[in-house]
Amino acid sequence: MASEATGVSALADRYATALFDIADERRMLDAVAADLRQLRAMLADSADLMRLVRSPILSRAAQGRAVTALAERAGLSSLVRDFLAVVARNRRLFAVPVMIERFLAMLALRRGEVTAEVVAAQPLSEGQINALSEHLRRTVGRRVTVEARVDRRLLGGMVVKVGSRMVDASIDGKLRRLQLAMKA
């Protein structure tokens, strides 16, 4: 199992590096990053799309046609559409989620950024995201990109993860800590 994960990781690194180099050469890093974030959100929101990219049953041609149609309809740049076509032709769509993460990590490293994963009970406004980003920048000492998602199971608040550090400011977390304190 470990060698399989390492294989996907190495594969994703190669493809992400190739895309990064081409996007850098064409001065399209921001556009490609935006497209990849949009694709990541689409994959996260659609179990059917995730099944499509992971399916060993569908032919190369069928996967290629589906991904091409999806990319065109989503308005992704020609570079990202071409990249996805190559990935589909080589039967590597299963690794696209890891490729996206690797590309975004390379971009963050280039810019000296750190990414904060934020899970909130409700969608955050632009103002809230900007305020959180600024607060984290002062705390971490580097520019912070906030990747926010919503988990309706949280009663309220948010969970923030930056690197190996995590701050659980959710109501669920506070209730768990209170419950543990009452047991002691």
C-alpha positions in Angstrom: 0.0 0.0 0.0 2.8 2.4 0.8 4.5 1.9 -2.5 1.2 2.6 -4.3 0.8 5.9 -2.5 4.5 6.7 -3.3 3.9 5.8 -6.9 0.8 8.1 -7.2 2.8 10.8 -5.4 5.8 10.6 -7.7 3.5 10.5 -10.7 1.5 13.5 -9.5 4.8 15.4 -8.9 5.9 14.8 -12.5 2.7 16.0 -14.0 2.3 18.9 -11.7 5.9 20.0 -12.3 5.4 19.9 -16.0 2.2 21.9 -15.8 3.9 24.4 -13.5 6.8 24.8 -15.8 4.6 25.4 -18.8 2.3 27.8 -16.9 5.4 29.7 -15.6 6.9 29.9 -19.1 3.6 31.3 -20.5 3.1 33.6 -17.4 -0.2 31.9 -16.6 0.5 30.7 -13.1 -2.4 32.6 -11.5 -4.8 31.6 -14.2 -3.9 27.9 -14.0 -4.0 28.0 -10.2 -7.5 29.5 -10.4 -8.6 26.8 -12.8 -7.2 24.1 -10.7 -8.9 25.4 -7.6 -12.2 25.5 -9.5 -11.6 21.9 -10.7 -10.7 20.8 -7.1 -14.0 22.3 -5.9 -15.9 20.5 -8.7 -14.3 17.2 -7.8 -15.1 17.8 -4.1 -18.8 18.7 -4.9 -19.5 15.8 -7.3 -19.2 12.2 -6.4 -20.1 11.4 -10.1 -17.1 13.4 -11.3 -14.8 11.7 -8.8 -16.0 8.3 -10.0 -15.3 9.4 -13.6 -11.7 10.3 -12.9 -11.1 7.1 -10.8 -13.0 4.6 -13.0 -10.8 1.9 -14.5 -13.8 0.7 -16.5 -14.2 3.7 -18.7 -12.1 3.8 -21.8 -9.4 6.4 -22.5 -11.6 7.9 -25.2 -14.7 8.1 -23.0 -12.8 9.7 -20.1 -11.1 12.1 -22.5 -14.4 13.2 -24.1 -16.1 13.6 -20.7 -13.2 15.6 -19.2 -12.8 17.8 -22.3 -16.6 18.6 -22.3 -16.5 19.3 -18.5 -13.4 21.6 -18.9 -14.9 23.5 -21.8 -18.2 24.0 -20.0 -16.4 25.1 -16.8 -14.5 27.7 -18.9 -11.1 26.4 -17.9 -8.1 27.8 -19.8 -6.8 26.1 -22.9 -3.6 25.1 -21.1 -5.6 23.3 -18.3 -7.9 21.7 -20.9 -4.9 20.5 -22.9 -3.3 19.2 -19.7 -6.4 17.3 -18.7 -6.6 15.8 -22.2 -3.0 14.5 -21.9 -3.7 13.1 -18.4 -6.8 11.4 -19.7 -5.0 10.0 -22.8 -2.3 8.6 -20.5 -4.9 7.0 -18.1 -3.8 9.2 -15.2 -7.0 11.0 -14.3 -7.1 9.1 -11.0 -4.1 11.2 -9.8 -5.6 14.6 -10.8 -6.6 15.6 -7.2 -3.0 15.0 -6.0 -1.6 16.8 -9.1 -3.8 19.8 -8.2 -2.4 19.9 -4.6 1.2 19.5 -5.8 0.8 22.4 -8.3 -0.7 24.7 -5.7 2.0 23.7 -3.2 4.7 24.6 -5.7 3.1 27.9 -6.4 2.8 28.7 -2.6 6.5 27.7 -2.1 7.5 30.0 -5.0 5.7 32.9 -3.4 6.7 32.2 0.1 3.2 31.5 1.1 1.7 29.1 3.5 -1.8 27.6 3.1 -4.4 27.6 5.9 -7.2 25.0 5.6 -10.3 26.5 7.2 -13.4 24.5 7.9 -16.3 26.6 8.9 -19.9 26.0 9.9 -21.1 28.6 7.4 -19.6 30.1 4.3 -17.2 32.9 5.1 -17.5 36.3 3.4 -14.6 37.9 1.5 -14.2 40.3 4.4 -14.0 37.4 6.9 -11.5 35.6 4.8 -9.3 38.7 4.4 -9.4 39.4 8.1 -8.5 35.8 8.9 -5.7 35.8 6.3 -4.3 39.0 7.8 -4.5 37.7 11.4 -2.8 34.4 10.3 -0.1 36.4 8.4 0.8 38.3 11.6 0.8 35.1 13.6 2.8 32.9 11.1 5.0 35.7 9.8 4.4 34.8 6.1 1.7 35.4 3.5 -1.2 33.1 4.1 -3.6 31.7 1.5 -6.9 30.7 3.0 -8.6 27.6 1.6 -12.1 27.6 3.1 -14.8 25.0 3.0 -18.0 24.5 4.8 -19.0 21.6 7.0 -22.6 21.9 8.0 -22.0 19.3 10.7 -20.2 21.9 12.8 -22.6 23.7 15.1 -20.7 26.9 14.7 -17.2 28.4 14.6 -14.3 27.0 12.6 -11.3 24.8 12.6 -8.1 26.3 11.2 -5.1 24.2 10.2 -1.8 25.8 9.1 0.9 23.2 8.5 1.1 20.9 11.4 -0.7 23.3 13.7 -4.5 23.2 14.3 -6.8 25.5 16.2 -10.3 24.1 16.8 -12.5 27.1 17.5 -15.7 25.3 16.7 -18.5 24.9 19.1 -18.2 21.1 18.7 -14.6 21.3 19.8 -15.4 23.5 22.8 -18.2 21.0 23.8 -15.8 18.1 23.5 -13.2 19.9 25.7 -15.9 20.8 28.2 -17.1 17.1 28.3 -13.5 15.9 28.9 -13.0 18.5 31.6 -16.2 17.4 33.4 -15.1 13.8 33.4 -11.8 14.6 35.1 
